[in-house]
Amino acid sequence: MRKMSAKKIALFVLRAVLVVAPIAWIYARADSGSIVAALASTNVPALVCVTALLIVTMMLQGVKWWVMVRRFAPDLGVGKAVSVHLESNFYSIILPSALAQDVVKSVMLSRDHSPQIVWAATWMAKLMGFFTLIILSVVGMLYLDGDSLPAGFRPAVVIAVAAIIAMAAVSFSKRITRPLRAAAVKLAGIKIIAFAEKLRDGIYAFRHERATLFQTFLISAAIQLMLVFNVSLLVYAVSGEFFFIECLAFVPLVEIMAISLPLTPGGMGIREALMALLFTRLGFSEGQTASYVTLSLALSMTRLAGGIPVILKSFKRPAGK
């Protein structure tokens, strides 16, 4: 077996630290008695609702992806797209980064459909998700007093908006991307650039598909709103208070950070650390914060539901294959 390079070892250690250190810090601040007490007082019906909504959200994410792909692959059924998305959710439990899930599902669907369109649709769906997250965060921010926001919150929103606008501009503008090609070839190599150009052409195909983009936006908005509502419902299950507006302002930025830093599985560790900062401002006890993290990590295992299509495919597979 080949030895790992120093770079791979360093990246592995960094990922492990980013996952373990924030969670260990949260638990170290609370004593076991307060954690047990907080978990014992959890609102069980609210927890059941959170679990059900997580599964519904996963399926809606598959539907959003299908809406994007089907415009250029009309033979793709919604069941197939949702099944592939659920499978990628299942594999994301062990995948090394939050973005690896998109790679897995794009590779899987590209076996039977145009890779150019599949990868472009995946990118557009991700970009649309970022866009709706920012809108929700701005709406929540408008409802909160300035004193209620963490230090540096508004600059973080401005930076996120600028980054998303830049990504959208680069995605849809040949005028911007064409002059960068020569430099990109030297840095990344001709094969990677050739793939990027095919992806770019696929993205350009969506420029005039306003109806598809609008449908995707509506579904994305519903998904992200459900995400925020789910977090606030889990907060209610732990603390007895809803804090919806606070979650509306803060949670979308947490999600953007967790997804944009593709260093840990599903953004684990990064998400918990940022949420702990929110809970500190909301007046949570250390035990409540630790119990929220415990429940959040347990609920992340709802991605095991994606194993159902994997099991069904294994039954359908011919013997000997």
Backbone torsions as a table, in degrees:
resi	resn	phi	psi	omega
1	MET	NA	132.2	-177.1
2	ARG	-68.6	143.5	178.2
3	LYS	-73.8	146.6	177.1
4	MET	-71.5	140.6	176.8
5	SER	-71.4	162.1	179.8
6	ALA	-60.3	-35.8	-180.0
7	LYS	-65.5	-43.0	179.6
8	LYS	-67.0	-38.4	178.0
9	ILE	-63.8	-43.9	-179.9
10	ALA	-62.7	-40.5	179.3
11	LEU	-67.3	-39.3	178.1
12	PHE	-62.6	-44.7	179.8
13	VAL	-63.9	-42.5	179.5
14	LEU	-60.9	-44.5	179.5
15	ARG	-62.6	-43.1	179.6
16	ALA	-61.9	-41.9	-179.9
17	VAL	-65.3	-42.8	-179.0
18	LEU	-66.2	-28.1	177.2
19	VAL	-80.4	-49.0	-169.9
20	VAL	-80.7	-44.9	-171.6
21	ALA	-58.7	-50.0	-179.4
22	PRO	-62.6	-40.5	-179.0
23	ILE	-68.7	-41.0	177.4
24	ALA	-62.2	-39.5	179.0
25	TRP	-63.0	-41.7	179.7
26	ILE	-63.7	-44.9	-179.5
27	TYR	-71.3	-31.8	-179.1
28	ALA	-66.3	-26.6	-178.4
29	ARG	-79.2	-15.4	-176.8
30	ALA	-116.1	144.7	175.1
31	ASP	-86.1	156.4	-174.2
32	SER	-61.3	-33.1	-179.4
33	GLY	-63.5	-42.5	-179.3
34	SER	-68.7	-33.8	178.3
35	ILE	-67.5	-46.0	179.0
36	VAL	-61.1	-42.7	-179.6
37	ALA	-63.4	-42.1	-179.9
38	ALA	-66.5	-40.8	178.8
39	LEU	-67.0	-37.8	-179.6
40	ALA	-65.6	-28.7	-178.1
41	SER	-93.8	7.8	-179.4
42	THR	-62.5	138.7	177.5
43	ASN	-75.1	105.4	-173.5
44	VAL	-65.9	-45.5	178.2
45	PRO	-57.5	-39.7	178.0
46	ALA	-64.0	-37.1	179.5
47	LEU	-66.1	-38.7	177.5
48	VAL	-64.2	-42.0	178.2
49	CYS	-62.8	-40.4	178.3
50	VAL	-60.0	-44.7	-179.3
51	THR	-61.8	-45.4	-180.0
52	ALA	-63.9	-42.0	-178.8
53	LEU	-67.3	-32.8	177.2
54	LEU	-62.1	-42.2	179.9
55	ILE	-68.0	-41.7	177.0
56	VAL	-61.2	-41.8	180.0
57	THR	-62.4	-42.5	178.0
58	MET	-59.1	-41.8	-179.0
59	MET	-69.2	-38.6	178.0
60	LEU	-64.3	-33.8	176.5
61	GLN	-62.5	-38.4	175.7
62	GLY	-65.9	-38.4	178.1
63	VAL	-64.8	-41.8	179.2
64	LYS	-59.9	-43.2	179.1
65	TRP	-64.0	-40.6	179.1
66	TRP	-62.3	-41.8	179.3
67	VAL	-58.1	-38.7	179.2
68	MET	-70.2	-47.0	-173.3
69	VAL	-73.2	-38.5	-171.6
70	ARG	-63.9	-22.0	-179.5
71	ARG	-59.5	-33.5	-179.2
72	PHE	-113.9	0.6	175.6
73	ALA	-137.2	70.7	-173.4
74	PRO	-61.7	-17.9	179.6
75	ASP	-81.0	-6.2	-179.9
76	LEU	-78.3	123.1	178.0
77	GLY	-85.8	152.8	-179.4
78	VAL	-63.4	-35.0	179.6
79	GLY	-61.8	-41.2	179.5
80	LYS	-64.9	-45.6	-178.8
81	ALA	-63.7	-44.6	179.6
82	VAL	-64.8	-39.7	179.1
83	SER	-61.6	-45.0	179.4
84	VAL	-64.3	-41.4	179.1
85	HIS	-63.1	-42.1	179.0
86	LEU	-64.0	-39.9	176.9
87	GLU	-60.2	-43.6	179.5
88	SER	-65.9	-32.2	174.0
89	ASN	-62.9	-40.6	179.2
90	PHE	-62.6	-47.0	-179.1
91	TYR	-70.2	-22.4	-178.3
92	SER	-66.4	-14.3	178.0
93	ILE	-61.1	-33.9	-177.3
94	ILE	-113.6	-4.4	179.9
95	LEU	-68.5	147.3	-170.8
96	PRO	-73.8	-14.1	-178.0
97	SER	-147.6	165.0	-178.1
98	ALA	-68.4	-26.6	-178.3
99	LEU	-86.2	-13.7	-177.7
100	ALA	-63.0	-29.0	179.1
101	GLN	-61.1	-41.2	178.7
102	ASP	-64.9	-36.3	178.2
103	VAL	-64.3	-45.0	-177.3
104	VAL	-61.9	-49.0	-176.2
105	LYS	-69.7	-32.8	177.8
106	SER	-66.8	-41.2	178.0
107	VAL	-63.9	-42.9	-177.9
108	MET	-63.0	-45.3	-176.8
109	LEU	-76.8	-24.2	-179.6
110	SER	-68.4	-14.1	178.0
111	ARG	-65.7	-30.8	-175.5
112	ASP	-116.4	-7.4	-178.2
113	HIS	-137.4	165.0	-176.6
114	SER	-54.8	115.7	178.7
115	PRO	-57.4	-36.1	-179.3
116	GLN	-57.6	-46.4	-178.6
117	ILE	-74.3	-41.5	-178.3
118	VAL	-61.1	-48.4	-179.7
119	TRP	-66.4	-38.9	178.5
120	ALA	-64.3	-42.3	179.1
121	ALA	-63.7	-38.2	178.8
122	THR	-63.2	-43.7	178.9
123	TRP	-64.8	-44.4	-179.1
124	MET	-64.7	-38.8	178.0
125	ALA	-64.4	-39.8	178.1
126	LYS	-65.7	-43.9	179.5
127	LEU	-63.3	-40.0	178.1
128	MET	-64.6	-36.3	176.4
129	GLY	-63.0	-44.3	176.9
130	PHE	-59.2	-43.9	-176.8
131	PHE	-61.3	-46.8	-178.9
132	THR	-69.9	-33.1	175.7
133	LEU	-61.3	-43.6	179.5
134	ILE	-63.7	-42.9	178.9
135	ILE	-58.8	-45.6	179.8
136	LEU	-62.9	-41.3	-179.8
137	SER	-63.2	-42.3	179.2
138	VAL	-64.4	-41.7	177.8
139	VAL	-60.6	-45.9	178.1
140	GLY	-62.8	-39.3	179.9
141	MET	-63.3	-36.8	-179.8
142	LEU	-66.1	-27.2	-179.5
143	TYR	-84.8	-13.6	-177.2
144	LEU	-100.3	148.5	172.4
145	ASP	-70.1	154.3	179.1
146	GLY	-58.5	-34.1	-179.0
147	ASP	-70.2	-19.7	-178.5
148	SER	-81.1	-14.9	-176.3
149	LEU	-89.6	143.6	176.7
150	PRO	-63.3	156.1	177.2
151	ALA	-60.5	133.6	178.9
152	GLY	81.0	8.3	-176.8
153	PHE	-67.8	-48.8	-178.2
154	ARG	-62.2	-44.7	175.7
155	PRO	-58.5	-35.7	178.7
156	ALA	-64.0	-39.2	177.6
157	VAL	-64.9	-43.7	-179.9
158	VAL	-61.9	-42.4	179.2
159	ILE	-64.0	-42.7	179.9
160	ALA	-63.9	-42.5	178.5
161	VAL	-61.5	-44.9	179.9
162	ALA	-62.2	-40.7	-179.5
163	ALA	-65.4	-41.1	-179.2
164	ILE	-68.8	-40.4	176.6
165	ILE	-61.7	-41.1	179.6
166	ALA	-64.0	-43.2	178.7
167	MET	-63.0	-40.4	179.2
168	ALA	-65.7	-42.0	-179.4
169	ALA	-63.8	-44.1	179.5
170	VAL	-65.8	-37.0	-178.1
171	SER	-65.4	-36.9	-171.3
172	PHE	-107.0	-1.2	-175.3
173	SER	-115.5	112.0	173.9
174	LYS	-70.4	-28.5	179.5
175	ARG	-60.8	-34.3	179.7
176	ILE	-81.3	-42.7	-172.9
177	THR	-78.4	-30.7	-175.4
178	ARG	-60.2	-46.7	-179.3
179	PRO	-66.8	-19.0	-177.7
180	LEU	-85.2	-7.9	-171.6
181	ARG	-61.9	-46.4	-175.9
182	ALA	-59.8	-45.4	179.2
183	ALA	-66.6	-37.5	-178.8
184	ALA	-66.1	-37.9	179.1
185	VAL	-61.4	-41.7	-179.8
186	LYS	-65.7	-35.3	-177.0
187	LEU	-81.9	-43.4	-171.5
188	ALA	-105.3	-21.1	-177.6
189	GLY	97.7	154.3	-173.5
190	ILE	-66.9	-34.6	-177.9
191	LYS	-66.0	-44.8	179.9
192	ILE	-65.6	-40.4	179.9
193	ILE	-66.6	-37.4	177.7
194	ALA	-61.3	-42.2	177.0
195	PHE	-64.3	-43.0	-179.7
196	ALA	-61.9	-35.8	179.7
197	GLU	-70.2	-36.8	175.0
198	LYS	-64.4	-41.0	176.9
199	LEU	-62.4	-42.3	179.3
200	ARG	-60.3	-44.0	179.2
201	ASP	-63.2	-36.4	177.2
202	GLY	-65.6	-39.6	178.6
203	ILE	-65.5	-40.8	179.4
204	TYR	-60.2	-29.0	-179.2
205	ALA	-63.8	-21.3	-179.1
206	PHE	-89.0	-5.6	-174.0
207	ARG	-58.1	-37.0	-175.9
208	HIS	-102.8	7.2	179.6
209	GLU	-91.8	67.4	-173.6
210	ARG	-64.9	-39.1	-179.6
211	ALA	-62.9	-43.5	178.6
212	THR	-63.9	-43.9	-180.0
213	LEU	-64.6	-38.3	-179.7
214	PHE	-68.3	-42.9	177.1
215	GLN	-60.2	-43.2	179.4
216	THR	-63.2	-39.7	178.2
217	PHE	-61.4	-44.6	-179.1
218	LEU	-63.3	-45.0	179.2
219	ILE	-65.2	-41.3	179.6
220	SER	-62.4	-41.9	178.8
221	ALA	-61.8	-41.4	178.8
222	ALA	-64.3	-42.1	180.0
223	ILE	-62.6	-48.2	-176.6
224	GLN	-68.7	-34.3	176.6
225	LEU	-66.7	-39.1	175.5
226	MET	-63.8	-37.2	177.6
227	LEU	-60.5	-48.3	179.3
228	VAL	-63.4	-44.9	179.8
229	PHE	-60.6	-39.6	-179.6
230	ASN	-63.2	-42.2	178.4
231	VAL	-63.6	-45.1	-179.8
232	SER	-65.1	-31.9	177.3
233	LEU	-70.1	-37.4	176.3
234	LEU	-68.7	-37.7	174.5
235	VAL	-60.2	-42.0	177.6
236	TYR	-63.3	-40.7	179.6
237	ALA	-60.3	-32.7	-177.2
238	VAL	-88.8	-42.1	-170.5
239	SER	-107.1	-18.4	-176.4
240	GLY	86.0	0.6	177.3
241	GLU	-124.2	148.8	-169.8
242	PHE	-86.0	-45.7	177.9
243	PHE	52.3	42.0	-175.5
244	PHE	-65.6	-45.8	-176.6
245	ILE	-64.1	-41.5	177.9
246	GLU	-61.2	-42.2	177.4
247	CYS	-67.0	-36.7	179.5
248	LEU	-61.5	-37.7	-179.3
249	ALA	-77.3	-37.8	-167.3
250	PHE	-99.4	-41.9	-173.6
251	VAL	-59.2	-42.0	178.4
252	PRO	-57.4	-38.8	178.2
253	LEU	-67.6	-37.2	176.5
254	VAL	-60.5	-44.1	-180.0
255	GLU	-64.0	-42.0	178.7
256	ILE	-61.9	-43.1	179.3
257	MET	-64.3	-44.1	-177.3
258	ALA	-64.9	-36.2	-178.9
259	ILE	-80.8	-36.6	-175.2
260	SER	-74.9	-19.0	176.5
261	LEU	-105.8	83.1	-172.3
262	PRO	-76.3	64.5	-175.4
263	LEU	-115.2	-18.4	-176.8
264	THR	-131.2	155.5	179.0
265	PRO	-60.6	117.2	178.3
266	GLY	63.7	16.8	-177.7
267	GLY	75.8	15.0	-177.6
268	MET	-59.8	139.0	-179.5
269	GLY	93.4	-54.7	177.7
270	ILE	-64.5	-46.4	-179.5
271	ARG	-63.3	-44.8	-177.9
272	GLU	-64.4	-39.6	-179.9
273	ALA	-64.3	-43.7	-179.4
274	LEU	-68.9	-38.0	178.0
275	MET	-66.5	-34.8	178.0
276	ALA	-61.2	-35.3	177.1
277	LEU	-64.9	-39.6	177.0
278	LEU	-63.4	-45.7	-177.1
279	PHE	-64.2	-32.4	176.7
280	THR	-62.1	-41.6	178.4
281	ARG	-69.4	-29.4	179.5
282	LEU	-81.7	-4.0	177.3
283	GLY	85.3	21.0	176.9
284	PHE	-66.5	148.5	170.1
285	SER	-78.6	163.3	178.1
286	GLU	-60.8	-36.1	179.1
287	GLY	-65.4	-40.0	178.4
288	GLN	-66.5	-41.5	178.1
289	THR	-61.9	-45.7	180.0
290	ALA	-65.2	-36.7	179.6
291	SER	-70.2	-36.2	175.3
292	TYR	-60.7	-46.2	-179.8
293	VAL	-62.3	-41.1	178.8
294	THR	-59.0	-48.2	-179.1
295	LEU	-68.0	-38.3	179.8
296	SER	-62.9	-43.2	178.9
297	LEU	-66.0	-38.2	178.4
298	ALA	-66.0	-41.0	-179.0
299	LEU	-69.7	-22.9	177.1
300	SER	-63.1	-18.5	178.5
301	MET	-75.8	-2.1	172.7
302	THR	-62.1	-17.9	176.4
303	ARG	-63.7	-15.2	175.0
304	LEU	-61.9	-21.0	176.9
305	ALA	-59.9	-25.7	177.0
306	GLY	-67.8	-12.6	177.1
307	GLY	-73.5	-15.0	-179.7
308	ILE	-61.6	-49.2	176.4
309	PRO	-60.8	-33.7	178.8
310	VAL	-62.9	-44.3	-180.0
311	ILE	-65.3	-44.2	-179.7
312	LEU	-62.1	-39.2	178.2
313	LYS	-65.8	-34.6	179.1
314	SER	-66.3	-31.8	177.7
315	PHE	-73.5	-32.8	-178.0
316	LYS	-80.1	-19.8	-175.5
317	ARG	-66.6	132.7	178.8
318	PRO	-60.7	148.1	-179.7
319	ALA	-62.1	140.3	178.3
320	GLY	90.1	-1.0	179.3
321	LYS	-112.3	NA	NA
